[in-house]
Amino acid sequence: MRSLDLDHFAAGAMNPRLVVHPPHHASMDPWYWWLLALVSGLAFASMASPAWADQAATNTPSSAQQGFWQRPTATGDWGGRRTQLDDQGISVGGSWAMEGFANVQGGAARSVVGASTLDANLTLDLKKLFGVTGGQFYIDLEDHAGRDPDEVVGDLQTIDKLNWTPYFQAFEFWYQQSFGDKLRIKIGKVDANSNLSIIDNGLDFLDASTQVTGTLLGFTTTPDPMPTVDIFYTPNSLFYAAFSAADSNQNQRFLDFYGKPWAIQPTRNGALMIGETGLTWSQIPDLAADGNLRLGLWGHTGTFPRFDGRTQSGAQGYYVVFNQTLWKPSADPREMRGVRTFIDYARTDGAVSPIDLSYGGGVAWTGPFATRPLDGTGVSAEYAHISAGAGLRYPYELLLEGFYNVQVNPWLVLKPDVQYVVHSGGRYPNALVGILQMLVTF
């Protein structure tokens, strides 16, 4: 769930990169749809390629993998240089997500909008480079362009976690030190949802509530990671514990080069602290499958505007996440195919948050067809109870989502997605949104 600018909310207005874009104006963005349609047509036509179909079915590389359509990334191995860099401890990656959104019914407005997100990242293995055992450095540059679809849908739960107003930033910039297998410490600008409040089996969905629990105020994930210190302790394969402290507020703008990703934060001061513990398991008798249970407690020290016009020092909440694999065609831990489910539940203070209670769940099926083991499909439902103090027309918002993930080849994914938002934003008519996402890995 994307937190709101509460100052604007009280006045009645609603509120995861390499090229800097000017502010985007309210256009229909038809070129996004034309380009997506063209690439989609070419991609679906190419799916008949015997080399790729055989490779996907066996999950093993083939001699044709060096061809443009079969290689692991769109830019390939750079004449062997990429492999050489990996061997030396230098890994370079990138991706481009392009999306078109059509709100065809209800919401704040019927409209078609588009957005794109370009990433480039660098990972350094400091043991290979300098002999520092357990050391790792990571930087990710991110450029986001286009119009936020939540402006036309008017929803509270955020139909696509990737989107916000245009920005360019160092999205992540951190150093991690591991001490054996049990303890690691990460410090820098960190996407908190890469470690905490993760709904593992919801990550293939688009809406934010299937990826991070819906009431976590000031959570430092897309579009606004913040300077953070994380500590992770894993004494054995069953139990883990984590603690995070982040300088999470609107005044913290570390490595934000363009745009206002920081504006999503609900406070102008304070820090967010999260403690999370849980259990992980695999090969449970009768299920022969993996899963985990996460319990998180959080508190923010900032000054929050209340719906009654006063201010409040601090806010707290908690969340519970359950993930479980229901079925796999084999007990091989490398097996990607299978049916997986998740359930999430979260609460916070309704005096400062428009959503004071959220819960939901979903089912995702990876490899519904044996001949296409990397495709996926899923359905989910996420309920958000709206605080009475917010003064909105409806007491809840319900977001329903269904998708089909088409793994066209190793580096190109197409995702048609449909979402139906009941009581959108707590005040708009029910919205029906069609989405097409294209993801390219470089």
N, C-alpha and C positions, 0 to 999 in steps of 0.2 A: 504494500500500500504506500502510495506517495503521500507524504505529509503535506499539509496545506500552509499557505501563507495566511496565518490566522488573523493578521491585521486586515487583510483584504477580505477574508471570509466573513468577518464580523460586519463588514460594510455591505455584504451581499454579493461579492464577486467570487466565483469559483477559481479556485486555483487547482545497456546498458545502450581520423582523425588527424589527418595530416595537413589539410588545407583549411585556412581560415575563411569562413563565409560571412558575408554581411547579414544583418538581421533579415529574417525571412518574412515576407509580407503574406497576407491572407489570400493565397491563390488556390486554384484547383489542382495544381501540380500534375497536369496530365502527362508530362514527359516521364514521370516515374512509372506510370502504368504502361505506357508504350514500351519503354525499355524492359520492364518486367515481363510483359507479354511476349516480346521478341525472344528474350533469353529463355523463357519458359518453353516456348515452342521448339527452339533448338534443343533444349535439354531433354524434353520428352521424346523428341525424334531420335536422339542419340542413345536412348536407353535400350535400344535394340542391339547395341554393339555387343557381339559375342564375347569379346575379350573382357569387357567390364562385367558383363553378367556372370561369366565363369569365375572371375576374380572375386566378386562379391559373394558368390555362393560358397566359395571355399575359404574365404577370409585369408588367402595367401597371395603374395605378390606373384606376378607373372612377368614373362619377358617383355610383354607389351607395356609394362608399367612406365617405361621411359617415354612412351608416347604422350603427347599433350593431354589427351583425354583420360589416360589411365594413371598418370603419375600422382603421387600423394598430395602435392600442392600445385596451384596454378603456375607458379614460377619455377617449379622443378628444383633440381639440385645445383643449378648454377655451374654446370660443367664440372661437378665434383667438389666445388669450393664449399658448398654448404655442409657436406659431410665432413670435410676437413675441419671446418670451424666447430662443428659439434664435437668432434674428437678432441679438440683443444679446449672445450668448455665454453664455447660461445654459440648460443642458439638464437636465431633470428626468426621471428614469425610475424604474421599479419592476417587480417581478415577484413572483409567488407560486407556489411549487412545493409541491404536495400529493401525498403518496405513501402507498400501502398495500402492505404486504409480508406474504406468506403463506408460511411455511416448512412445507411439507406433508410433508416426508420428511427424516429424518436431522438432522444438525446438533446443536446443543446442546439444542434443544427444539422441538417442533412448536407453532407459535404464529402469531397474526396481530397485527401491530403497525402503527402509522401514525405519520407525521411530517409536519411542514410547515415551510417556510422562506420568510420574507417579507423582501423587500429594498426599500429606497428609496435612490436615489442622486442625486447632484448633481455636474455637471461644469461647470467655469468655463473658458471660453476667454479667457485674460488678454490676448490681442492685441485682441479685440473690446471687452473691458471697459475695459482700462487702457493699451492700446498696447504691451504687453510681448510682443514677437515670440517665438513658440515656447513660451510659458508656459501651463501647464495645471494646474488643481487639481481633485482628485476626492475625494469622500467617499461611502462606502456604509454604511448602517446595516442590520444584519441581525439578525433574530430567528428562532431555531430552536426548535421545540417538538416533543415526541413522544419516543418510545423509539428508541434506536439498534438497527436490525435485526441488527447484528453480534452483539448479545447473545444472540439466539436461534439464529442461524446458526452462530456460533462460528468464523467464518472469519478468516484472516489478511490476505487481500488486499483486504478491504472491498468488499462488494457494491454500495455506493452511496456515492460520494465526498461527497455532500451531508450525510450524517448523522453525528451525535454526540449526546451528552447535551444537554439544553436550555441555551441561552445567548442573551444579547443583547449586542451589541458594535458598535463602529464597525469593521466588517470590513476596510475599507480607508480610508486617510486619507493622501494623498500629494500632493506637488508634482512636476511634471515640467518640465524645461527642455530644449528642443531647440535645437541649434546647427546650423542648416542641415538638410540631409538626411542627414548622416553621423554625428552624435553627439547623444546625448540622455542626460540624467541624471535619475534618479527617486529621491526621498528621502521616507520616511514609512513608514506601515504598509502593506505591500504583499503581495498574494497572489502568491507567487513563481511559481505555475503559470500565471499570465497571461503570463509572459515566458520562463520556463525549463523545461526538461524537458517540453515540450509535445508530446503525441502528437496532432498536428492531426487526423488522420483517425480518431482514436478518441474524439473529444469527444462524439459522439452516443450512445455507449454509457454505461452507468451505473457499472459497476464501476471502482474507482479505478485499477487497474492498466492500464486502457486509456486513461487520461488523463494519468498521471504515472508515470515509471518506478518499479519496485517496491521498491528497496532504499535510497532516499535518506533517511537518518536525520535527523530534525529539520527536514525540509522545511517551509517556512512557507507552507502552503496550508490549505484547509479542514480543520479548523475554526479554525485558529490562525495567521493572518498575523502577522508581527512587524515591529518597526522595522528598516528595510532601506535600504541605499544600492545602487542599481543603475546600471551604466554600460553603454551599448549603442553599439557602433561598427559602422557599415555603410558601408564605403568605396565599394562598388558594388552592383549588383543581384544579384551571384552570391555574395558572401562576407559574413559577419557575425561579430562577436565580442562577448561579453558577460561582465561580472563582477558578482557580487552578494555583499554581506556583510550578514548578518542577525543580530541579537541574539536567537538562537533557544534559549530555555531556559524552564524552568517558573517562574523568578522574574520574567520579563518579562510583565507583564499590562497593557500600554498599551491604554487605551480598551476594556477588558473590563468591561462594566457589570454583568453577571449571568452566573452559571454558571462553568464551569471549562474553557473551551476550551484553556487553557494546559496542562492535565493530560495532553494527548496527547504533549507533548514528552518525549523519553527521557532528558534530562539536566536538572540543576538549575543549570548554569552553562555558559558558553562561547558561541561564535558559529559560525555556519555560513557557509562561503565556497564559492562555486560559480563556476567558469569554464566557459563554453560557447562553442563555435565551430561553424561549419557552413557548408553551401552551400545555396543555394536556386536553383531553376531553373524555367523555364516553356517551353512549346512545344518540347520535345525532339523532334528528328526521329524518326520512327517511332512516337512516343507522342503527340506534339502535346498534351502535358499537363504540369501543374505537379507539383513535389515538393520535398523538402528532406532533408538529412542533418544530424543534430545529434550532436555529441560533447561530453559534459560530464564534468568532473572536480570532485570536491567533497571538502571536509574539514571536520570539526567539532572545535572545540577543547575541548569539554566533557569532564567525567569520566563515563564510562559504566560501569554495573555489568556485569560479565562473568557468563557462565553458570557459571563455576567458583567463584563466590563472591567473587572479587577485583574490583578496579576497574581501569579502563584510561583513560589520558589520550589523548583524541582518537580519531577514527574517520575512515576515508576510503572512497571508492568512485568508480565511474564508470558512465556510461550511454551508450548509442548508440540513436538513434531514426531510423528511415527512413520517410518518407511519400511516396506516389506516387499520382497519378491515373492509372488504367489506361485509362479511356475516358470521353469526353464526346460528346454528339451534335453539338456544333459546337466550333470553335476559339475562339469568342467568350470572352474572359476573364471576362465577366459571367455566363456560363452556369453555373447551379447544379447541373443534372442531371449525373450521372456516377457511375462506379464508382471507388472510392478504397480504397487498402490502406495498412497500416502494419505495421512490425516493430519490436520494442523488445527491448533486452538491457541488463542491469544487474548489477553485482556490488558486494559490500561485505564487511566483516569479520564472519565467522560467530561470533566470540567474543562479540559484543555484540548482534548482530541475529538474530532468529529466522529471517529470510529472508536468505540470503547470496548467492543467485543467482536471477534472474528473467528470463524471456523469454517472448515471445508475439507474437501478430499478429492481424489481423482484416481483414475486407472490409466496407465500407459502400457502399450504393447509394442515392444521392439521386435521387428522381424515377423510381422503377421503372416508373411508368405516365405516359405523356405527358400525360394529362388531370389528373394530380395531381403536378406537378413538384416540390412542396415536401415531399412525404412522403419517408420514408426507411426503410431496413431494413438489418440487418447481423448478422454472426456474428463471434465472436472466441473465442480460447483463450489463457489466460494461465497459465503454469507458474511455480510458486514452489518452489525447493529449500529445504528446512528444515535449518538448521544442526544438525549432530550434537550439538553442545553443548547444544541446547535440551532434549534428552531427551524428545522427543515420540514418539508411537507410530508415525507414518508419516514417511517421508523427504521427502515433497513434498505440495503442494496444487495441484490443477488446477481452474481456474475457467472454465467455458464459458458464453457468453452469446449470446442472440438477442433481437432487438427489432424492432418495427415502429413507426415514428414517424408519427403521423397529424396533419398540419397542418390542423386543423379550419377555421380562418380565420386572418387575420393575427396575432391576439393569443392564440390558444388552441391548445395542442398536447397531445395525448394519446399516451402511450407505454406500450403493453403490453410487458412484458419478462419473459424467463424465464432463470434462471441455475441451472446444475448445478455443485455444488462437490464435487469428488472429494477425499476425506480432509480434510474441513473442519477447519481449524485444526490439522491434523496429528494430531488425536486423536479426532475425532468421525466418525460414519457420514456417508456421502455425503448432501449436502443438495440438495433441489429447492425452489427459491424462485420464486414468482410475484409480479410487481411491476406495479403500475399507477401511473404518474406523470401528473399534470396540471400544466401550466405555463401561467400567465396572465401576459401582459405588460401593464402599466398605462400 
